[in-house]
Amino acid sequence: MSDSFKSAPARPAYGGPMTARFNAIGLVVSDMAASVTFYRRLGFAFPEDTGDQPHAEAELPGGIRLLLDTEESVRSFHPGWQPPAGGGRHSLALLCDSPAEVDALYEELTGAGCHGELKPWDAVWGQRYAVVNDPDGHGVDLFAPLAASAQ
């Protein structure tokens, strides 16, 4: 019997050739129209006819896409799927141009009825930071570097 099974074939070192590439962030939503409205407020360019569709995509700078799928759409190919209980396991982080923009965007979103998870504050790591939740409770972090003079 050969001992060849004892040694694994050589693999490329970390950082070697890879064919899979990060391309999209997908979120499951319960209300497509509310979610599209929320993300449009943040500058995501969803096509006009997506509010009543089961799937929506917005291309981001650099070619990454934000994908939204309704719960019903997911159940069409995964019948036993249930939304996870609880939340806070992931978030999207959006860089703003200034600390003032963090404050203004947080106020705009919470003023429109979005849940403010964390009010804007000056974080110890040198950023103005706030967290709002989208209509399904997905966290959206808003942040901007603090001015050098303010640190």
LUMTI-786334 format. One record per residue: y, x, z of N, C-alpha, C in turn. Coordinates in pm, whole numbers, padded with zeros to 5 digits, always signed. Each point is the difference from the previous one (the first is absolute). Layout:
BEGIN
YXZYXZYXZ/...
! end
This chain:
BEGIN
-00117+00084+00000+00117-00084+00000+00124+00088+00000/+00097-00036-00076+00122+00078-00014+00092-00020+00120/+00078+00102+00031+00100-00009+00108+00138-00034-00055/+00008-00039-00126+00130-00027-00062+00074-00116+00066/-00072-00091+00066+00067-00112+00065+00079+00044+00122/-00026+00121+00051+00067+00048+00121+00142+00049-00027/+00031+00031-00120+00136+00046-00029+00064-00095-00101/+00114-00050+00038+00072-00095-00085+00059+00075-00119/+00010-00068-00114+00064+00066-00114+00146+00031+00033/+00050+00105-00058+00138+00040+00025+00096-00110-00045/+00097-00026+00085+00104-00099-00031+00133+00070-00008/+00093-00057-00074+00132+00063-00004+00062-00003+00140/+00074+00103+00032+00070+00006+00128+00102-00113+00010/+00041-00031+00121+00100-00102+00022+00117+00026-00095/+00047-00105-00064+00109+00015-00096-00049+00031-00140/-00130+00002-00017-00057+00026-00132+00020-00120-00091/-00058+00005-00118+00016-00109-00097-00041-00135+00059/+00079-00099-00030-00026-00134+00050+00042-00098-00107/-00080-00102-00023+00037-00097-00104+00069-00122+00058/-00026-00033+00128+00065-00117+00060+00143+00036+00038/+00093-00089-00032+00141+00023+00030+00058-00122+00070/+00083+00023+00100+00066-00109+00070+00088-00075-00100/-00018-00134-00009+00068-00076-00103+00068-00125+00051/-00049-00058+00110+00055-00128+00043-00024-00024+00148/+00083-00085+00055-00015-00051+00136-00022-00150-00015/-00108-00051+00055-00030-00142-00012+00010-00071+00133/+00064-00115-00001+00011-00084+00119-00052-00139-00032/-00073-00059+00094-00046-00138-00014+00103-00087+00071/+00046-00104-00070+00107-00085+00052-00045-00146+00004/+00056-00075+00094-00036-00142+00009+00093-00087-00083/+00123+00044-00023+00098-00078-00076+00068+00094-00100/-00045-00006-00125+00050+00091-00102+00152-00011-00017/+00051-00122-00008+00144-00017-00022+00082+00063+00112/-00041-00021+00124+00073+00057+00114-00009+00152-00001/-00116+00053-00034-00016+00146-00003+00081+00063-00113/-00003-00060-00118+00079+00052-00112+00149-00003+00036/+00046-00108+00059+00141-00010+00042+00034+00111+00099/-00086+00021+00099+00023+00105+00100+00011+00137-00067/-00097+00036-00083+00000+00133-00060+00111+00016-00104/+00040-00106-00064+00117+00010-00090+00125+00034+00079/+00013-00054+00121+00115+00034+00085+00004+00149+00030/-00115+00064-00003-00008+00144+00025+00012+00082-00129/+00019-00068-00113+00022+00071-00126-00121+00013-00090/-00113-00061+00037-00118+00006-00087+00019-00096-00117/-00024+00049-00120+00026-00076-00122-00125-00075-00046/-00027-00114+00061-00110-00084-00045+00047-00083-00119/-00084-00019-00100+00038-00086-00113+00036-00140+00049/+00081-00069-00074+00051-00131+00040-00107-00105+00024/-00109+00003-00074-00099-00107+00008-00111+00026+00102/+00019+00092+00095-00109+00037+00089-00009-00083+00127/+00101-00075+00037+00000-00072+00126-00110-00103+00015/-00052-00052-00112-00106-00101+00009-00133+00049-00058/-00013+00132-00014-00122+00059-00055-00089+00051+00114/-00129+00017-00024-00089+00053+00104+00010+00152+00017/+00062+00069-00098+00013+00145+00003+00138+00037-00052/+00063+00097+00065+00132+00048-00045+00005+00152+00016/+00073+00065-00091+00015+00145+00004+00145+00038-00023/+00044+00098+00076+00132+00060-00022-00019+00150-00011/+00049+00058-00108-00011+00145-00016+00110+00067+00079/-00037+00108+00068+00093+00076+00082+00034+00130-00072/+00108+00065+00040+00031+00130-00059-00120+00094+00013/-00027+00075-00102-00112+00092+00001-00130-00063-00048/+00003-00129-00037-00117-00063-00056-00093-00069+00098/+00024+00014+00129-00081-00071+00100+00037-00148-00010/-00097-00088+00030+00025-00144-00007-00025-00065+00135/+00076-00103+00030-00027-00087+00114-00069-00123-00055/-00123-00026+00048-00080-00113-00047-00008-00104+00110/+00026-00124-00034-00015-00111+00093-00107-00093-00056/-00094-00039+00085-00104-00095-00039-00008-00108+00107/-00012-00125-00043-00013-00108+00097-00138+00004+00064/-00011-00061+00117-00129-00010+00068-00102-00069-00090/+00044-00105-00071-00091-00072-00090-00049+00090-00112/+00087+00084-00051-00039+00093-00107-00108+00095+00051/+00017+00055+00118-00099+00091+00056-00133-00073+00021/+00007-00124+00049-00124-00076+00023-00070-00035-00132/+00071+00003-00113-00064-00031-00127-00104+00105-00038/+00017+00125+00047-00100+00103-00028-00070+00051+00126/+00049-00042+00117-00061+00040+00128+00000-00125+00090/-00094-00093-00026+00002-00132+00065+00004+00001+00152/-00055+00099+00065-00002+00004+00146+00120+00065+00063/+00098+00043-00081+00114+00073+00055+00081-00088+00095/+00039+00058+00112+00089-00065+00096+00113+00097+00033/+00120-00052+00023+00109+00090+00038-00032+00068+00132/+00036+00126+00015-00028+00069+00125+00079-00064+00116/-00060+00002+00117+00069-00051+00119+00094+00110+00050/+00117-00040+00042+00097+00098+00048+00068+00069-00116/+00078+00096+00029+00070+00071-00105+00040+00138+00048/+00097+00057-00067+00051+00129+00041-00085+00118-00038/-00093-00016-00092-00085+00112-00038+00060+00082-00114/+00097-00055-00069+00063+00073-00109+00142-00051-00018/+00078+00078-00072+00135-00044-00033+00046+00073-00126/+00102-00055-00062+00067+00067-00109+00125+00063+00059/+00036+00117-00042+00119+00067+00053+00099+00020-00115/+00121-00052+00019+00102+00005-00105+00117+00086+00045/+00029+00103-00076+00112+00089+00025+00129-00066-00044/+00096-00011+00090+00132-00054-00032+00097+00115-00021/+00115-00029-00063+00097+00105-00030+00077+00049+00122/+00009-00083+00103+00079+00039+00118-00046-00081+00121/+00036+00046+00120-00028-00080+00119+00066-00138-00006/+00118-00008-00058+00068-00129-00013-00079-00096-00089/-00066+00053-00103-00082-00086-00085-00121-00054+00075/-00060+00081+00088-00110-00048+00083+00046-00122+00079/+00116+00014+00066+00054-00110+00081+00030-00124-00085/+00064+00021-00114+00039-00112-00086-00122-00072-00057/-00099+00075-00044-00120-00060-00057-00079-00075+00108/-00008+00057+00118-00068-00068+00111+00071-00132+00031/+00132+00002+00007+00077-00122+00027-00016-00103-00111/+00000+00046-00125-00018-00092-00113-00136-00069+00007/-00104+00078+00024-00136-00055+00002-00023-00092+00119/+00043+00042+00117-00019-00087+00117+00091-00122-00009/+00117+00015-00061+00088-00115-00022-00059-00101-00096/-00089+00046-00088-00066-00089-00096-00129-00058+00059/-00026+00029+00128-00116-00058+00066-00120+00090+00015/+00008+00123-00046-00112+00094+00016-00008+00045+00145/-00121+00027+00046-00020+00044+00137+00041+00146+00015/+00091+00027+00091+00038+00137+00032-00093+00053+00108/-00084+00093-00035-00097+00056+00095+00068+00098+00096/+00083+00090-00055+00074+00097+00080+00141+00010-00055/+00098-00024+00085+00140+00011-00042+00032+00146-00033/+00101+00022-00084+00035+00138-00035+00033+00084+00124/-00050+00123-00002+00029+00095+00107-00001+00140-00058/+00060+00092+00076+00002+00141-00040-00124+00066+00059/-00098+00026-00084-00128+00055+00044+00014+00148+00035/-00083+00044+00092+00005+00140+00045-00034+00098-00111/-00063-00046-00107-00035+00090-00110+00111+00010-00104/+00120-00053+00033+00116+00022-00086+00022-00103-00109/-00047-00122+00022+00020-00105-00099+00050-00127+00067/+00080-00076-00074+00031-00139+00037-00121-00078-00046/-00058-00083+00087-00129-00061-00029+00000-00145+00045/-00063-00085-00078-00017-00142+00035-00128-00049-00066/-00055-00109+00054-00121-00058-00059+00018-00151-00012/-00025-00052-00119-00005-00144-00024-00140-00034-00050/-00039-00125+00014-00129-00044-00050+00019-00088-00121/-00090+00017-00098+00004-00091-00115-00059-00134+00043/-00004-00100-00087-00047-00133+00040-00142-00003+00057/-00082+00101-00030-00137+00004+00052-00016+00096+00117/+00111+00055+00049-00007+00090+00114-00021+00146-00033/+00000+00036-00130-00010+00141-00037+00130+00067+00042/-00011+00112+00067+00119+00073+00042+00069+00069-00115/+00133-00005+00001+00080+00073-00098+00101+00081+00081/-00017+00132-00003+00087+00091+00074+00119+00033-00089/+00118-00008+00056+00124+00038-00067+00052+00125+00072/+00031+00105-00074+00046+00121+00067+00097+00079-00087/+00081+00082+00065+00092+00092-00067+00025+00117+00093/+00017+00119-00056+00034+00115+00085+00134-00025+00070/+00005+00042+00125+00128-00005+00071+00089+00111-00052/+00131-00020+00004+00093+00104-00043-00019+00121+00090/+00014+00119-00057-00019+00124+00076+00089+00005+00125/+00120-00056-00012+00093+00002+00114-00044-00097+00111/-00084-00100-00033-00041-00099+00099-00124+00044+00075/-00066+00107-00044-00126+00043+00065+00024+00083+00120/
! end
